[in-house]
Amino acid sequence: MKKGILAAALLCCTLLSGTAYASDYYGWDTILLAPQSQNSPNYNIYHNSRFNFSIPFPNYFGQSGELPGNGDGICMEGEGATLAMSGSHNMGDTPESDFEYVYDKSSVFGKETTADTLSYYQDEGSTEMYYYKKFGSICCSFSFEYPKDEHDKYAEIISYMKQNMSLG
């Protein structure tokens, strides 16, 4: 009961300050509904406390379904697209070894790897999927699935998210 009262008080205080926070029961995930600024006029920020990473996301996305109990991430939906953001402990994976888990490599295009990142697009028929993962002792990733005809729109969003995500 005390936790619920504290959460309600915290939400009221943060709404008054111009930034809202939403958190699941375990306290792993926080969505920062950031005030609009010139640098990020259309983005909110997802922060995962368990893995200590943050990723901006378009403000028209909302949570879809239940948050996982283990606190590894969140799934969201908006304007006909889905977005997943998650973290994990790195169990020795590298960008190349992680790519080995892709089931249908024949539908992959635009694959890029660096020493600590993996990204690629995947043709899903009428939709396109984009996957990005940053590797460290903790890994964080996001993926989009969106209508193919919105590739250019999401390329711009993806670029912003990659440039502004933060680990630790």
Buried (B, 14 or more C-beta within 10 A) or exposed (E): EEEEEEBEEEBEEBEEEEBBBBBBEEEBBBBBBBEEEEEBEEBBBBBBBBBEBBBBBBBEBEBEEEBBEEBBBBBBBBEEBBBBBBBBEEEEBBBEEBBEEBEEEEBBEEBEBEEEBBBBBBBEEEBBBBBBBBBEEBBBBBBBBBBEEBEEBBEEBBEBBBEBBEBE
